Amino acid sequence: MILILKNITNLIETNIQFNKYGIYHCLQQQQQRSYTQESKCENDEQKDIAKQYRGGEQRLGEQKSLNIAVIGVPNAGKSTFINNLINHRVCPTSSKVHTTRKSNKAIYTTGQTQLVFYDTPGLVTQKEINRHKLEKSFKSSYRHAIQHADMIAVMHDVSNTWTRKQLHPTVIDSLKAYPQLPSVLILNKIDALKSKRITLELIRILTNNTLSGRKHNRIGKKLTLDESKKDEEEKPAVEFGDLLTNEGTWSNFSDVFLVSSITGSGLNKVHDYFLNAAKSRNWEFPSDTFTDEPPEDLIVASVKARLLDYLPQEIPYNLETCIEYYNVHNDTIYASVEVVCPTKRVERLICGESNGRLRQITERVTSDLVETFGKPISFTISTRPREKTKEAAN
């Protein structure tokens, strides 16, 4: 019995030793495999880095961009159109004319394509420049934008029954000055036109019944210019009469788009058109950039735009607006703007009773800036009369 127990004990010890050896052996093999896998991972990682580097070069070569100069008469809706097209508030907007005082770039990047929009001042005459005390560079701003553009987008307001029948002479002159650039016609505020027949007649007149030899963009359910022949028995709209002449028309538009900048109707087609027209070249701006304007200038422009909304007649055009303070701390923007008024009466008008109007303007600008920068902002507006400045100088 004792002998049997000893044999069982020896067998167990042998198995334990074997198991220890087996475990050790397995651990050794596992470590070797681990070293091999680590080495392989390092090699794979180096290959991935090289692949990513080559892919980066490939992506760099696949980048596309397009520069678009958006031109038109004042208050045609150019800035609103750009903001809603790129879904980012970059261009200041207001209900009055001449909100945009210089050419600004609005940058939109999606996928491998970057669109750069030039938001230009409204095309004006010298008389209008003198009346609204516009900058001397007002007329040259849109020319500079066109010279750096790949395409011209003409914004035309069809809600104005007096001006919608023909393109403004300054628009025609601009198109004639740069015939080598492709151009598109964008009919804005199209919801003001209740009849498709009137819409088609308007397009035929503005394009001189010619669209670079092609049918123009669809209206609604594949309604094209040629389909207007279905209504041949109907008399032309009275408002157009016999306007099918070369005056106030342009025969070389590549396409026509019907949009409503405010509601967003028709913007998807314009968006896709610009993306398809982009040229293969490297981007000018990083993908997270929305404008080339300094933040201080954007803040001042926003204040000027809201002053145009809240103040009557010509008063806001006679105000001087400048940045007093700007700083970014803990991802929060701190800014202050000073508005210099021509008289104390105008200052009281801006402030309103118990500073109520000034608070409204400040809150509206603050909301605009949060939308522009995507950051919280602490913002104030101060006012002072110009007379006080003169007294201090004396």
Secondary structure, 3 states (H helix, E strand, C coil): CHHHHHHHHHHHHHHHHHHHHHHHHHHHHHHHHHHHHHHHHHHHHHHHHHHHHHHHHHHHHHCEEEEEEEECCCCCCHHHHHHHHHCCCCCCCCCCCCCCCCCEEEEEEECCEEEEEEECCCCCCHHHHHHCCCCCCHHHHHHHHHHCCCEEEEEEECCCCCCCCCCCHHHHHHHHHCCCCCEEEEEECHHHCCCHHHHHHHHHHHCCCCCCCCCCCCECCCECHHHHHHHCCCCCCCCCCCCCCCCCCCCCEEEEEECECCCCECHHHHHHHHHHHCEECCCCCCCCCCECCCHHHHHHHHHHHHHHHHCCCCHHHHCEEEEEEEEEECCEEEEEEEEEECCHHHHHHHHCHHHHHHHHHHHHHHHHHHHHHCCCEEEEEEEEEHHHHHHHHC
